[in-house]
Amino acid sequence: MIQSKTYIAVPPGETIKEQLAYKNMPQEKFSEEMKLSPENTEKLLNGTIHLTSDMAYRLEYVLGIPKIFWENLEKIYRKTIYKALLENDAKIARKFPLKEMQKRHWIKKGRSKEEEDAKILRRYFEVDCISSMLSEKSFPIDSRCLKKKDSTDTALLTWAQQARIISRTINVSPISVQRLRDAIPDLRTLSLKTTTEFCPILLKELALCGIALVFLPHLPGSYLHALTFREKQKLVICLSAHGKDDDKFWFSLFHEIGHILNGDIDKKGARTEDDERKADEFARVTLIPDRDFTQFVNRILYGQ
């Protein structure tokens, strides 16, 4: 049974259970007569599978109640589920940065009803239920934030989805971790160039490694520097302009590359502190090798 503040969705299975009790028919016998496996019988009674027209036809003969009754019961149940889920999604929609998304033309402005906002967000995230998307964590990503405690899931998911949408327009070669590893020295030299100089080269080099590089403005509430995820047959690195400092940009980029080279992208579960430490270390030694840093310190302190 699915319930919201306004709607209660009772599956046809509840009525079937009542009929089985009334007729004193064991569930095993019912499964046999309906030609259903015990597993599917349980799902039918709990409402987790649809009561099909064929099932309704068999129910008419097994329980003696017309086919049209069961079809109408199923139709009412599914319609009530839809309304209940939409009501829940409308509440959740308030947590998303809708005005900012409209301002950036990521979504169109909806009507005043909250249900419209819920439908707009469903289309944006390409899901049939926002609450399920959040509970199932159906969009696992690896993100680098300024302050984890200030980062909100909704802002992060919104930013990530926009990166996903943009990444689909970027053509890349098949993913090659080895090519990426070999390209690191050349990518590092780009940090000495201006934005106009390095940007087209960086995009091209990463695309040859199977990586779509996406630049997105900072989204308030996300506090994101960067995030990395897999989108079908490509990897996506999304970088923000938060902070507008070259050192943060390049450190974030190589931090994400470090995650890719370390095989963190396809790991199950959240990134560990050790994963983050290793990615940080990779970015640090790539941008400023230990030998160069030591020479710099000695020159400043001792004039060597």
N, C-alpha and C positions, 0 to 999 in steps of 0.2 A: 504494500500500500504506500502510495506517495502522497504526502500531505504538505500543504502550504497554509498560509494564514487564511486564505479564502477557499481553496479547493482541496478536496480529498478524493484521490483516485483509487477506487476499489477494483481490483482485477476480476475478470469473469471467473477466475479460479476459485474465488471465495464462494460464488454461487454453486460451482461444481462441487466443492467440498460439502456444502449444505445438502445437495442432492444425493451425494454418496452416503452421507450419514442417514438421510431420510430413507434411502433404499437399502441401507445396511450392506453396501457394496464395498468390499476391500479395495484399496488403491491398486493392489497388484492385479485384481480382476479387471478393474477399470482400464489399466494400461494395456492389458491383453485384448480387451474388446475394442479399444481405440487404436490398436496396432501402433502403440507408442512405446519407446524405451522407458525404463524407470526414470532416467535422467530427464528426458523431455517431458514426461508426465509431471515431474516436480516443477519444472520450469513453467509449464502451462498453468499449474495451480497457483504459482507465485507471481504470474504475470510477466515473467522475464522473456518469454517468447510470444509472438503474435498468435492469436487464435485465428487460424486461416479459415477460408471458406470450406476447405475439405474437412477440417476438424469440426466445424459447425455442422456439416452434413452428417458426420459420424456421431456427434453428440445427440443429434435428433433421434437416431436409432438406439443409441446406448442408454440415454436418459429419458427419452420420450418427450423432449421439449423442442419445439420447432427450430429449424436452422436459422430463420430470420431473427429469432430472439437472441441467439448467441452472437450473431453478426452485429446486431445493434448494441449489445452489451460491450462487445469489443470496441466498437466505434466510439461509444461514449467514454470508455476507459482511456483510450488513446487521446481523445480530444481533451479530457480532463488533465491527463499527464502533461500535455503540451501547455495548457494554461497555467498549471502549477509551476512547471519549470520556467516558463516565461516570467511569471511573477517573481520567482527567486532570482532570475537573471536581472530583472529590473532593479532589484535592491543592490545587487553586486555592481551594476553599471555605475552607480553613484561613486564608487571607489576609483573609477578610471578617469584619467585626465581628458575628459570629452572636449572641453572648450579648447584646450591646447591642441588636441588632435584636429579639431575643426579649423583652428587658426592656421595649422600647417597643411590643410587640405588632405589629411590622411583619411578623413571620413567626411561625409556630407552632413549638413545640419539636419537633424531630425525634427519631428513634431514635438510638442510639449509633453506628450505622454511618455512616461518612463519606459513603457513597453517598446516604444520606437527606438529608444537608446539601446535597449537590449538587443533588438533585431539588427541594428546597425553594427554593434560590436560583434555579434555572431558572424556577420558577413566579413567584417574586418579580419577577425581571427580564423575564419573559415572553419567554424565548428557549429554544431547544432545545439550546443549547450555551454554557456560560459562557466557555470558552476562545476560541471564535470571536467572542463579543461583545467580549472584551478586545482580541483581535488586530485585529479589523476596525474598532475604535473606532466602533461602531454607534450610540453615543449622544453626539454632539458637543455640548458645552456650553461656555458662557462663564462662568468662575467668578472671584470675587474672594476671595483668601485672605489671611490674615495673613502666613503664610510659605509660599511655594510649595514650598520644599525639604522642609517637614515634611508637606505634603499627600500623602496616598496615593490612588492611583487607585481602589482598592477602596472606601475610605471615601467618596470623592467620588461615585462611581457609585451607591453605596447611598443616600446623601443625595439625590442627584438623582432617582433612581427613585421615592423616596417623595414627592418634590415633584411628580413627574409623575402619580403615582396620585391624590394629593389634588387636583391641578389639574383633573382630569376631573369633579369634583363642583361646580366653580365655573362658573356660566353667565356668559358675556361677550358683548359685541356684536362685530360684525366688526372686525378690526384696522384702526385708523386712526392712522397716525403723525402726521398733521396735527392731529387732535384732541388727541393727547398733547402735541404741541408747544404748542398753544394753552392747554392746561391747566396748564403749568408754573408760572405766577405763583400760581395758586390752590393748587397742590400745595405750593409753597414756604411759603405762609402757614400750612399745617397743622403745620409744624415748631415753631410757637409754642404749639401746643395740647398738652394731656395725651394720654396713650395712649388713654384711654377716649373722648376727644373726637375725635381724628383718625382712629382706626383704621377705623370704619365708613364714614367719608367717603372715606378713601383707597382702600379696597377698591372702593367704588362707582364712584369717578372712573376708576380704572384699568380696571375692568371695562367701562366705556363706551368705553374706547379699545381694547378687545380683549385686555386683559392680565389674567391670573389671578395675583393676589398671594397667595403661600403663605408662612406663617410656620412654621418648623421649628426645634426645639431644636438646639443645636450637637451635632454628632456627633464624639466623640473621634477624633483622627487626621485629620480633614478640614481643620481650621483655616479653615473657610469663613465668610466674611461673607455672601456672596450668590452666586447664579448665575442666568443667564438662558438660556432656550432656547425653541425653537418646539415646540409640541405640537399637531399637526394644524392646526386653524383658529384657534389662539389662541397668544399669547405667554405665557410663564410667568416671573415673577420670584419667586425664593425667597430669603427673608431669614432669617438666624439671629439668635439673641439673644446671640451670642458677644461678650463684652465688656460687654454690658448698658449701653452708653453711648448717649445720644441722638445725639451727633455722629457716631458710627460708623454708627448705623442710617441716618440721613438721608444721610450721604455715600455709603454703599453703595447706597442706593435710587437716588439721582440719578446715581451712576456707572453703574448698570445701565440707567437711562433714557437716559443719554448714549450707550451702546452701541446702543440701539434707534434713537435719532434719527440716529446716524451710519451706520446701515445695516450694523452689524457682525454682527448675529445670523445672517444668511444667507450670510456670507462663507465661502468654502471655506478650509480650513486653520486653524491656530491663530491666536489673536489676537496681533498684533504689539505690541511695546513702544510704538509710535506710537499704536496703537488705545487702549491702556491710558492713555497720557498724555493723549490727547484726552478720554477719558471722565472722567479725574480732573479735568481742567481744566473740563469742563462742570459737574461737581458742585461744584467750588470757586466758580466765578463765579455759579452759580445760588443757592447758599446764602449766599454773602457777595460781592456785587458789588464790583468793584475800587474804585468811588467810595466806597461805604460803608466799606470796609476802610481806605482812605486817610484818610477823615474821622475814623475811630475812632483810628487811630495818631496823627494830629495832635492830637486832643483829649487823649490820654493823655500824649504827649510834650511838647506845647507849650501845652496848655490852650486850643486853638483851637476 
